[in-house]
Amino acid sequence: MRGRRKEEMESETALCSRLGLGVVVADSVQTGKPTHSSAMGSSPSQPQLQDQNVKRGGTITFTWRADCEATATWSKNGQLLSGKEDRRVTIRHDNLNKYLTITDAREEDEGRYTLELQNGSGKASGSANVKLLEYDSDWRNLDWKTSELKKKLGSFTLSNPQINHLRFLLHGPVGHGKSSIINSFNSVFQGRVTEKAQSASYSGNSFTLEYQTYQVKDTQGRTLPFVFNDSMGLETLQGAGVLTDDIIAAIQGHVKDGYKFKRSPLRKGDKDYNRNPILSDQVHCLVSVIRGDRFPLLEDDDNILEKMRTVRRAASDLGIPQVVIMTYVDLCCPLVNKDLRHIYSSKAIHRTMQRSSKKLGVPMNHIFPVKNYHQETKVDNKTDCVILEALEKITHLANDYVENKTHHVKVSPLKIAGYIGCAIFGLVCIIIVFGLVAELFEYSLYFVIMLLFVCFLFRYLGF
């Protein structure tokens, strides 16, 4: 019987093969039940699609080679794609190869794309995200010509005749590029990479230890109408780094050039304390310097952020404008690192600016992303452009501040007495000259000598 059954099975198998049907195979001896495999073969494996970061105007391409025959459908965020909704979208299937291509990438193309494969034996799907690194248009316009900007800043006319320069104070965390950006400003006008302010690579302690003023000169040696003051960096620990009291004193013009920062704040009566600052000694724009590529770390440092906010509040009380210079932005975004002309379309840079605006309270139009000269040995036109644009805006803000600013000196009563004494002395001299009281000449001479002594005493004591 067993031999006869075997012959019947072989006959059925041959017939099924000629008809293209599933093949009857022998089950185990224990069950003796036949099974039929599907004509479609095995079910498809899950597609493995890769996430894509695409620049504006680029091409989005997904390709997958299936391991068996299967129908394919593409969708975006759950919505079926047919390839007919936009001429930029192309869907193509070539045997086992499945293609989705989107040209001229835009913001609207961001999303989650899914490929689903299905046949009679089952189905499988895989997904990947597409992110656009840029906005569809630049969020800030920039004229990429340096010569005109250099000319405008080099011949800039100050609005207040009381001063001969605008003063910008740079402050911020240790290692965020304060000295580097001063060097970058100077490099632009010198036409070569310079290092007037000593800078160092990132470390836990400040490299700048003195309060120092830096002038900027052009290639002809002419001094430009603005100066930069570098300060010690802010640190997380209380009492470490520059003290906020010293920065506030510098803003008010009380800190003399060359002052070495200490662990205790500068006090009245100290030799480096300027008791009677004039308008030129005071700061006309406060510049906070932060690294764009390290802002996520700064964002979580509440101590430093609070110190920066304290300084900003003091500047606001004095009506002094404040800006933020965001350095090292070429390390924030791969597109900008490759081509600086993407700086004002980059989403990464724009979002970092938004976060810093929220944390520091500075409006977006007062935040300037720049690439400072930190590894280059030669100047570059595009780098110069973003640096000059920031400097132009800072200069106009400072100039607006000093335009109607009149220097008011707080005069003490003793100083007033000194002025009165000088006036009396002048009057007595006039009387003597005209001989109106010649008979009292001897007494007048004594009186004049006494007044001279009093006036000298007042001036010597600094009243």
C-alpha positions in Angstrom: 0.0 0.0 0.0 2.8 2.3 0.9 4.4 1.9 -2.6 1.2 2.5 -4.3 0.6 5.7 -2.3 4.0 6.9 -3.3 3.3 6.4 -7.0 0.0 8.4 -6.6 1.8 11.3 -5.0 4.5 11.5 -7.7 1.8 11.5 -10.3 0.0 14.4 -8.6 3.2 16.4 -8.3 3.9 16.1 -12.0 0.4 17.2 -12.8 0.6 20.2 -10.5 3.9 21.3 -12.0 2.5 21.3 -15.5 -0.5 23.4 -14.4 1.6 25.9 -12.4 0.0 25.0 -9.1 1.5 24.7 -5.7 3.5 21.5 -5.2 2.2 18.9 -2.9 4.9 17.7 -0.6 5.1 15.0 1.9 4.6 15.9 5.5 6.3 14.1 8.2 5.6 10.5 8.6 3.8 11.2 11.9 1.1 13.4 10.4 1.1 12.3 6.8 -0.7 15.6 5.8 0.4 17.5 2.7 1.0 21.3 2.6 0.9 23.8 -0.4 3.3 26.7 -0.6 2.2 30.0 -2.1 2.9 30.9 -5.7 4.1 34.3 -4.5 6.9 32.9 -2.4 7.9 34.3 1.0 6.6 37.5 2.6 8.8 40.6 2.1 11.4 41.8 4.6 11.1 45.1 6.3 12.6 48.0 4.3 15.5 49.7 5.9 15.3 53.4 4.9 17.8 56.0 6.1 17.0 59.4 7.6 18.1 62.3 5.4 19.2 65.9 6.1 18.8 67.9 2.9 19.7 71.4 1.9 17.3 73.8 0.2 17.0 72.9 -3.5 18.6 69.5 -3.0 17.2 66.1 -3.9 15.5 63.6 -1.6 16.1 60.0 -2.8 14.8 56.8 -1.2 15.8 53.4 -2.8 15.0 49.9 -1.6 15.6 46.5 -3.2 13.0 44.0 -2.1 13.9 40.4 -1.6 10.8 39.1 -3.3 8.0 40.1 -5.6 5.7 42.6 -3.9 3.6 45.6 -4.6 5.0 48.9 -3.2 3.3 52.0 -1.9 4.9 55.2 -0.6 3.4 57.6 1.9 4.3 60.8 3.8 3.1 61.4 7.3 0.4 58.7 6.6 -0.8 60.3 3.4 -0.5 58.1 0.2 1.9 59.4 -2.5 1.0 58.8 -6.1 3.6 60.8 -7.8 1.0 62.9 -9.5 0.4 65.5 -6.8 3.6 67.4 -7.6 5.8 67.3 -10.7 8.9 67.2 -8.4 7.8 63.8 -7.0 8.8 60.7 -9.0 7.8 57.1 -8.0 9.3 54.3 -10.0 9.4 50.5 -9.5 11.9 48.4 -11.5 11.4 44.7 -10.8 12.5 44.4 -7.2 13.9 48.0 -6.9 11.6 50.6 -5.4 12.3 54.3 -5.9 11.0 57.6 -4.5 12.7 60.9 -5.7 11.8 64.5 -4.8 13.7 67.3 -6.5 14.1 70.9 -5.5 13.6 70.1 -1.8 11.5 72.6 0.2 10.3 73.0 3.8 7.0 71.3 2.9 8.9 68.2 2.1 10.0 67.6 5.7 8.2 64.7 7.3 8.2 60.9 7.8 8.3 58.8 4.7 7.1 55.2 4.6 7.5 52.4 2.1 5.0 49.5 2.4 5.6 46.2 0.6 2.8 43.6 0.3 2.2 40.2 -1.4 0.0 37.2 -0.8 2.3 35.9 2.0 2.4 39.1 4.0 3.4 42.7 4.2 6.2 44.8 5.8 7.0 48.6 6.0 9.9 50.8 6.9 10.1 54.5 7.5 12.6 57.4 7.6 12.6 61.1 8.4 13.5 63.9 6.1 14.7 67.2 7.5 15.5 70.4 5.6 18.6 72.1 7.0 17.5 75.4 5.5 14.4 77.6 5.3 12.9 78.3 1.9 14.3 81.8 2.0 16.9 83.7 4.0 15.6 85.2 7.2 18.1 88.0 7.1 19.5 89.7 4.0 23.2 90.4 3.6 25.1 92.2 0.8 28.2 90.0 0.3 30.4 93.0 -0.6 33.1 94.0 2.0 34.5 97.1 0.3 31.4 99.3 0.8 31.0 98.3 4.4 34.7 98.9 5.2 34.4 102.3 3.6 31.3 103.3 5.6 32.8 102.2 8.9 36.2 103.7 8.2 34.6 107.2 7.6 31.9 106.9 10.2 30.9 110.2 11.8 30.1 110.3 15.5 27.0 112.0 16.4 28.3 113.5 19.7 31.2 115.9 19.6 32.1 115.2 23.2 33.6 111.9 22.3 36.2 110.8 19.7 35.3 107.1 19.8 32.5 104.6 20.6 33.3 102.1 23.3 32.1 98.5 23.1 32.5 96.2 26.1 32.7 92.5 25.4 31.8 90.0 28.1 30.6 86.4 28.3 31.6 82.9 29.5 35.2 81.6 29.5 36.2 80.2 26.1 33.4 81.7 24.1 35.6 83.9 21.9 35.7 87.4 23.3 39.4 87.9 22.5 39.0 86.0 19.2 36.2 88.3 18.0 38.3 91.4 18.8 41.1 89.9 16.7 38.6 89.1 14.0 37.4 92.7 13.8 40.9 93.9 13.6 41.8 91.3 10.9 39.0 92.5 8.7 40.5 96.0 8.5 44.1 94.9 8.4 43.5 92.5 5.5 45.3 89.7 7.4 44.7 87.5 10.4 46.0 89.4 13.5 46.1 88.6 17.2 46.2 91.9 19.2 44.2 90.3 22.0 45.7 87.1 23.3 43.3 84.2 23.0 43.5 80.5 23.8 41.6 77.4 23.1 38.7 76.5 25.3 39.6 75.8 29.0 38.0 76.0 32.4 39.7 79.3 33.3 39.8 82.7 31.7 42.9 83.6 29.6 42.1 87.3 29.9 43.1 88.7 33.3 43.2 92.5 32.6 40.7 95.1 31.5 42.2 96.4 28.3 41.2 98.7 25.5 41.9 97.8 21.9 41.9 100.2 19.0 41.3 99.2 15.4 43.3 100.6 12.5 43.0 100.2 8.8 45.8 99.2 6.4 46.8 102.9 6.2 47.3 103.1 9.9 44.3 105.3 10.5 42.5 104.7 13.8 38.8 103.9 13.4 36.2 105.6 15.6 35.5 102.7 17.9 37.4 100.8 20.6 36.8 97.4 22.2 37.3 96.5 25.8 38.1 92.9 26.7 37.2 91.5 30.1 37.8 88.4 32.1 35.4 85.5 31.4 32.4 84.5 33.4 32.6 81.2 35.3 30.0 78.9 36.9 31.2 79.0 40.5 30.5 82.0 42.7 33.6 84.1 43.2 35.3 82.6 40.1 36.0 84.5 36.9 35.1 88.1 36.5 32.8 89.6 39.1 29.5 91.1 37.9 30.3 94.2 40.1 33.4 94.8 38.1 31.6 94.5 34.7 29.0 97.0 35.9 31.7 99.4 37.1 33.4 99.1 33.7 30.0 99.9 32.0 29.8 103.1 34.1 33.4 104.0 33.2 34.9 103.5 36.6 37.5 100.9 35.6 40.8 102.2 34.4 42.6 100.6 31.5 45.0 97.9 32.7 43.1 96.9 35.8 43.8 93.4 36.9 40.7 91.5 37.9 40.7 90.2 41.4 38.5 88.0 43.6 37.1 91.1 45.3 35.4 93.9 43.4 37.0 97.2 42.6 36.2 99.9 45.2 36.1 103.6 45.4 39.6 104.9 46.4 41.4 102.0 44.6 44.1 103.3 42.3 42.4 101.7 39.3 39.0 103.3 40.2 38.0 106.3 38.0 36.0 108.5 40.3 34.8 111.0 37.6 34.4 109.2 34.3 33.5 111.2 31.3 31.3 110.1 28.4 34.3 108.6 26.5 35.2 106.5 29.5 31.7 104.9 29.7 30.5 102.0 27.6 28.2 102.8 24.7 27.2 99.2 23.8 27.3 96.0 25.8 28.3 93.0 23.7 27.6 89.6 25.1 29.7 86.9 23.3 28.5 83.3 23.3 29.5 80.2 21.3 26.8 78.9 19.0 28.1 75.4 19.0 28.3 75.3 22.8 25.0 77.0 23.6 23.3 73.8 24.7 25.8 73.5 27.5 25.4 77.2 28.4 21.7 76.8 28.3 21.8 74.5 31.3 24.2 76.7 33.3 21.9 78.8 35.4 24.7 80.5 37.3 26.4 82.0 34.3 23.1 82.9 32.7 22.0 84.7 35.8 25.3 86.6 35.9 24.8 87.7 32.3 21.2 88.8 33.1 22.4 90.8 36.1 24.9 92.7 33.9 22.2 93.2 31.2 19.8 94.7 33.8 22.4 97.2 34.9 23.1 98.2 31.3 19.3 98.6 30.7 19.0 100.8 33.8 21.6 103.1 32.2 19.8 103.0 28.8 22.9 101.3 27.2 22.1 99.1 24.2 23.0 95.4 24.3 23.7 92.9 21.6 24.8 89.3 21.4 27.5 88.1 19.1 27.2 84.3 18.4 30.6 83.0 17.5 31.8 79.7 15.9 28.5 79.4 14.0 30.4 77.4 11.3 30.5 74.6 13.8 26.7 74.7 14.4 25.6 73.6 10.9 27.3 71.4 8.3 26.0 73.6 5.4 27.4 76.8 7.0 30.7 75.0 7.7 30.9 74.2 4.0 29.6 77.5 2.7 29.1 80.6 4.9 26.5 82.0 2.5 23.9 79.6 4.1 24.3 81.4 7.5 21.0 83.3 7.1 19.0 80.3 5.9 20.3 77.7 8.4 17.6 76.4 10.7 20.2 75.2 13.2 21.6 78.7 13.6 18.2 80.4 13.6 16.9 78.1 16.3 20.0 78.6 18.5 19.4 82.3 18.2 15.8 81.9 19.3 16.8 79.9 22.3 19.5 82.4 23.3 17.0 85.3 22.8 14.7 83.5 25.2 17.4 82.7 27.8 19.1 86.1 27.8 16.2 88.4 27.0 17.9 90.0 24.0 15.6 90.6 20.9 16.4 88.5 17.8 17.4 91.6 15.7 20.2 92.3 18.3 21.7 88.9 17.9 24.4 88.5 15.2 25.8 85.1 14.2 29.4 85.3 13.0 32.3 83.1 12.0 35.3 84.4 13.8 38.9 83.7 12.6 39.8 80.8 14.9 41.7 78.4 12.7 42.3 80.3 9.4 45.6 81.9 8.5 44.2 84.1 5.8 41.2 86.4 5.7 38.1 85.5 3.6 35.6 87.7 1.9 32.5 85.9 3.2 33.8 85.8 6.8 34.6 89.5 6.6 31.1 90.2 5.4 29.3 88.7 8.4 31.7 90.3 10.8 31.3 93.7 9.2 27.5 93.4 9.2 27.5 92.8 13.0 30.0 95.7 13.6 27.9 98.1 11.5 24.7 97.4 13.5 26.6 97.7 16.8 28.2 101.0 15.8 24.8 102.4 14.8 23.2 101.3 18.1 26.0 102.9 20.1 26.0 106.1 18.0 22.2 106.4 18.6 22.8 106.1 22.3 25.4 108.9 22.5 23.7 111.2 20.1 21.7 113.1 22.7 23.8 112.1 25.6 25.2 115.0 27.5 27.9 114.4 30.1 26.7 115.5 33.5 29.4 115.6 36.2 28.2 115.2 39.8 29.8 118.2 41.5 30.5 118.0 45.3 29.9 121.1 47.6 33.7 121.4 48.2 34.3 121.5 44.4 31.7 124.2 44.1 33.5 126.1 46.8 36.7 125.7 44.8 35.0 127.2 41.7 33.7 130.1 43.8 37.2 130.8 45.1 38.6 130.8 41.6 35.9 133.3 40.6 36.6 135.6 43.5 40.3 135.4 42.7 39.6 136.5 39.1 37.4 139.3 40.2 40.1 140.6 42.6 42.7 140.5 39.8 40.4 142.7 37.7 40.0 145.2 40.5 43.7 145.4 41.0 44.4 145.9 37.3 42.0 148.8 37.1 43.4 150.3 40.3 40.0 150.9 41.8 41.2 150.0 45.2 44.8 151.0 45.0 45.0 152.1 48.7 44.0 148.5 49.6 46.6 147.0 47.3 48.8 145.6 50.1 45.7 143.9 51.7 44.5 142.7 48.3 47.8 141.0 47.6 47.5 139.0 50.8 44.0 138.1 49.9 45.0 136.9 46.4 47.8 134.8 47.8 45.3 133.2 50.3 42.9 132.5 47.5 45.6 130.9 45.4 46.5 128.6 48.2 42.8 127.6 48.8 42.3 126.9 45.0 45.4 124.9 44.8 44.3 122.8 47.8 40.9 122.1 46.3 42.4 121.0 43.0 45.2 119.0 44.6 42.6 117.1 46.6 40.6 116.3 43.4 37.4 118.2 44.3 
